[in-house]
Amino acid sequence: MTNNDILKKLRVALKLTDDDIVKIMSLVDFQVSKSELGALFRRDDHPKYMECGDQFLRNFLNGLIIYLRGPMPAKKTSESKKTKPSSGKGKGLRPKQLGIKKGN
């Protein structure tokens, strides 16, 4: 199954129009025209057929996620989370701090 087949099947299953696909691609800052979409959806023996590349399909799928779910919410950063103080164990300690004497 080619990328073109996947794109066609998603278009039919989700009842997407050319305008919807152009909007989906713009959500991921990927510009595509309706004529380019027409070339992607043609039969593979047509002279104006254009093969759908991996990058196009990847951007379409990423845009489709945003289109269906909405944009990803911003991560919350809270200052209330305090870092735990070092317990004095672990890497980065000098032998003197661990009570080990050099020599011997």
BELLIN-V299008 format. One record per backbone hydrogen bond with DSSP energy under -0.5 kcal/mol. CO is the residue of the C=O (numbers start at 1). NH is the residue of the N-H. Records with the same first field share a line. If there is no record, write none. Layout:
BEGIN
CO->NH / NH
END
This chain:
BEGIN
2->6
3->7
4->8
5->9
6->10
7->11
8->12
9->13
10->14
11->16
12->15
17->21
18->22
19->23
20->24
21->25
22->26
23->27
24->28
25->28 / 30
26->29
29->31
33->37
34->38
35->39
36->40
37->41
39->42 / 50
43->46
46->49
51->53
53->57
54->58
55->59
56->60
57->61
58->62
59->63
60->64
61->65
62->66
63->67
64->68
65->69 / 70
66->70
76->78
78->81
80->82
90->93
94->97 / 98
95->100
96->99
END
